[in-house]
Amino acid sequence: MQNQTIAGIDISSATLDICVAENGHQRSYVITNEVKAIRKFFSSFKESLLIGMENTGRYNWALYEVLKDQTQHRVFVIPPLHLNKSLGLVRGKNDKIDAVRITDFVRKNHSELPAWKPAPLIIQKLKILLTERNDRIKEKSRLLRQRHDYAKMKSLGLDKELKMYNEQRLKIAKKQIELIEASIEALIKPDQQLSEQAALLRSVPGVGKVLCWMMLAKTENFQQITEPRKMACYSGVVPFDHSSGSSIRGRSKVSIFADKAIKTTLHLAAMSAIRLQNDLQQYYLRKVAEGKNKMSVLNAVRNKIIHRIFAVIKNQSPYQKHLHMS
């Protein structure tokens, strides 16, 4: 490890700040966030590197495009929350300092970090389309909230005009959501493996098209996340003990550190499942009748949905309610 060269990369939309550490010495670089510039930079290194970067969504794309072909390097894509929590109390922040901190993080933790592997092209496309869909969903929600404020502007004579503009933009957002969803279906349908996996997922009570797409994308078709408990932790539905010594004896709680988008979608799936005639509804009603907290039971249903999703994938057979009565 003493001779291992580490590169920590702080990513922005236009530039990459890179800290390269080797034999106790650090060098800083700034390059444009473009494939050509990134390829030129890494071609100057003959040795293998440990490369660390934050997961910043679409700003990582140029790096992924270059590094997927440079298999001599080990690449780590670090969740921002994981990185921030590991730093503790820090003072000062800029891109150069952040690159140094990422380098230090990789140096200390590389042996425990999972190495990044490029996702299949179809999964990359699915992730991008879901990101675009999520942006339109947020835009739609924001526009719907704005409509309630226009009544306050009636005395100014602006309410009708602003409402008209709002309706026009809302119509565009809804149409784009429909088009993106059609693109996702068109992407999955011709791929035999993905279409079969999607059909299996949709057999689980409560699992609709959106949760199905998200599970395929987040797990990278169940190749990146292969265990239901890991997915449940990632989704923030696993309760953890809250105790210390003899003075703190709190109830078990789910972690606040979770993927909020998939947690919300799982919640909607659980709400849908308990309205249907199936074993999850029976479980929910039985536990509530026993006096259990409704939200705690609903969280357990979310957890069970994840385990059933992984079960149908493992067994390669549709969900059968009579086989899952726990």
N, C-alpha and C positions, 0 to 999 in steps of 0.2 A: 504493500500500500504506500510505502514511502515514496516510490517513484511514479505513482499513478497521477496522471494529469487530470484535473477536474475543471470543468467549464460550467459556471452558473450563469443562466441567462434570464435577464429581466425583460419582459416582452411588452411592447406597446404597439399601437396600430402602425406606426411609421418606422420605428427603429427597434433594435435589439441592443441592450447594454450587456456586455459579456465580460465576466471576470474569469481569467484562466489562472489556476493555481498549480504550481509545480515546484517541488523541492523547497517549500517554504517561501517561495516568491510568487507575487501576484501581479498580473498585468490586466489592464482594462482596455476594452475596445467598444466602439459604437459603430454598428453597421446598419444599413437599411433592412427593413423586414420584407425582403424580396428573395425569391428562390435563387436568382443569379448571384446576389451578394453573399447569401448564406453558403451556397455551394463553394464559392471562391474562398471564403474564410476557412471552412473545415478542410478543404483540400490542402491547406498549408501545414496540416498536422499529419505526420507520418505514423505516430503512435496512436494507440487506442485511447479514447477519452471516457471519463465518466461525465455525462452531460445531464444537468438538472435544470428544469424549468417549471414555472407555474402553469396550471391549466387555466388558460384565459379564453377558451372557446375558439372563435374564428381567427383570432390573432396568432394562434399556433400553427395554422395551416401551412404556411410557407416552410416552417421548420420541419413539420411532418413530411412534407413532400421531399425534402432533401435527405433527412435522416432515415427514411424507410429503406433507402438503398445502401446506407453506410453501416453495414452490420458489424463492423469491427468495434463500434462504440456501444457502450451501455447507456441507455437513455432512461431518465426518470421524469415522469410528468406528475408533479406534486400538487395535490389539492391546496388552494390558497389558505383554507382554514387550518389544515394540518401544519403548513409552514408558519403561519402567523402564531398559532398556539405554541409551537415549539420554540419560538424566539423569546418568549417571556416579555419582560418590560424592556422596551427599546426606545431610544431617543434619536430623533432625526430620521428623515426618510427622503431619499431620492433614488433615481434609477440605478446609479452607480453603486450606491450603498446596498440596494436590494440585490443586485447581482452578486456582491460579495457575500451577503447573508445566505443566498441560495447555494453558493459554493461551499460555505461552511456547513450548511445543513446536509448536503450530499456527502461531504467528507465524514461527518459523524454518523450518518444513518444509512449509507448506501447498501450495507450488508443486509438491512432489514426491509429495504424498499423493493416493491415489485418492479421489474424492468418493463419499460414501455414496448409494446409490439404494435406495428401498424395494423389497423383494423382492415378487414376486407373492403373493397371499393364500395360494394352495395351497402354495407353498414355505415361507411363514411357518408354516403349520400343520404341514407335514412336519418342520421344524426343531424345533418345540415337542414333537411326538410323539417324535422321536428323543431329545431331551433327557430326557423322562420315561422312555423306555425305558432309557436309560443309567443313570439313577438307580436303577431297579429291578434292573438287572444288577449294579450295585455292591452293592446291598442283598443280593442273592442270594449274591454272592461272599463278603460279610462273614459271612452266616449260615452258609455252608458251612465257613468257617474256624473259626467258633466251636465247631462240633460236635466238633472234635478236642480242645477244652479240657475238655469235660464229663467225660471219663474221669478227669481229675485230681480231680474233686469227688466221686468215688464214696464215699470214706471219710466224707464229710459227709452222704451220703444225698440229695444234690441232683441227681445226674446224670440220673436218669430224668425228673424234673419239668422241668428246664431243657431237656432234649432234646425233650420234648413241646412246650414253648413254641416252641422253635426250628423244629420241623417244621411247626407251625401257621403261623408267619410265613413260612417258606420256601414253603409251599403257596400263600399269598396272593401272594407276590412272583412266583412262576411263573405263576399265573393272570393277574395283571395284565400281565405281559410278553406273554402270548398275546393278551390283549385289545387291547393297544396295537399289536401287530404286525398284528392283524386290522383295526384302525382305519387303519393306514398303507396296507394293501392296498386297503381300501375308498376311501381318499382318492385313490390313484393310478389305480385301474382305470377310473373313468368319464372321466378326463381323457385325451383321445386322444394328445396330444403326450407327456405323461409316461409313459403306458402303453407307447407305442411306444419311447421312449427306454429304459425299463426293460427291455423285451424285447431290445433291442440290447445293453445292458450284460450281461445274463445270458447272452448267447451267448459271451462271452469266458471262456476256461478259468479256473476258480478264483473267478469272480465270483458270489457268492451274493446272497441277498436283502438282507442287511444292508449289504454294501459297495455294492450298487446304490443303496439308499436314501441312504446317506451321500454318495455321489458326486453324486446329484441335488441333495441339500440343500447341500452345501459349495460346489458350483459354481453353485448357483441355476439348475439346469437348463442348465448350460454357457453361461450368459450372463454370469456374473460372473468366472469363471475359464475362459478359452477356449483356453489352451495347455497341453499335457501337462507341459512342463518346469516351469511355474509350479506346477502341481498336485503334481508330484514334489517340488519344493522345500518346498511347504507341508506335505507329508506326511513330510518328513525322509528321503527315500530317494535323494537326489542326493549323491554323494560330492564333496567339495571338497578342493583341494590343501592340504597341510599342510607348508609350507616357508618358510624365510626365509634369504636370503643363502646362504652356503656351509655354515653350521653346523647348520641344521635341515633335514632331508630325511626327513620322516615319510611314512607312507602316506596316501593320500587318505582322508578320513573324512566320514561323514554328519554333518550338524549335529544338535546336541541340541535345537535350537529348532524344534519341529515340533508338529503336531496329533497328540497321542499316541493319541487314540481311533481316528483313521483309519489311523495307522501300524500299530497293533495289528491292525486289521481287514485291512489289506493283507497283513500277515505271514501271517495265517490263510489268506487267499486264495492266497498264493504256496505255502504248504504243501499246500493242496488241489490246486493246479494241477500240481505236480510229482509227484503221486500218480496223475494221469490220463494216458492215452495222448494226448499232444499235443506240439506243437513246443516248448513251454516245458519239459516234462519232458526232451525230447531235449537242449535247450540246457543244462539243469541238469546232467544226467549227463555230457555232453561236457566241460563246464568243470571239473567235479569230477575227472573222469578225467585232465584235463590238469594237475591239482595245485592248482587254485584253491581258496582258502578257501571252505568251504561257506556260511558266513554272508554272505560277499561276493557269492557267486553268487546266493544267495537274495534278497539286496537288489536285485541286478540283475533278478531275476524280478519283484519288486515294481514296479520301475521300468517294465519291459516291460508289465506288466498295465495300468498307468496309460496308457501310450502306445497300447495296443490299445483301451482304453476310448474315448479321444479319437478314434482312427481310425474306429471303428464309428459314432460320432456324426457325424463329419465326412462320412463316405461314405454314411451312412444305409442301411447294409446290415449284416447279421449278420457276425460274425467267421468267417473261413475260414482254417483253419490252414495251408493250402498257400500262402497269399499272405503269410505272416508267418513266415519261417524265420530271421530275423536273430538 
